[in-house]
């Protein structure tokens, strides 16, 4: 029942099969994004942050961009895949070109944050909410299925 409740896609592939981890979700380009393993308890391994709201990832991108412009990191941060609209992506790529020519933390004042932020959505939220709700239901179901342990009375001497 837990497997059905989690609504996992069944599949074996790559190193997961060798580790006897049968449940995983594969997204585009064959990348595994999460998998589940039962080993006395249920372990759910996630890649990414399904708990994020629409602006969290944008905040991390801006933090990494500031670090790049300030010289605290070598490379310009990569754009998160599938997160920004085409228009926002074009704005960010134009800003990136300018930042690579004129690397200066003062450029952040001209970063199009308001334009990009107004378009942000979190299309993963419904699925993430369902994942967490199902996982917690499973945990509660397993807890309720365990027979209560009765205390042992000490022996009288």
Buried (B, 14 or more C-beta within 10 A) or exposed (E): EBBEEBEBEEBEEEEBEEEEBBBBBBEEEEEBBBBBBEEEEBEBEBEEEBEBEBEEBBEBBBEBBBBBBEEEEEEBBEBEEEBBEEEBEEBBEEBBEBBEEEEEBEBBEEBEEEEBBEEBEBEBBEEBEEBEEBBEBBEEEEEEEEEEEEEEEEEEE
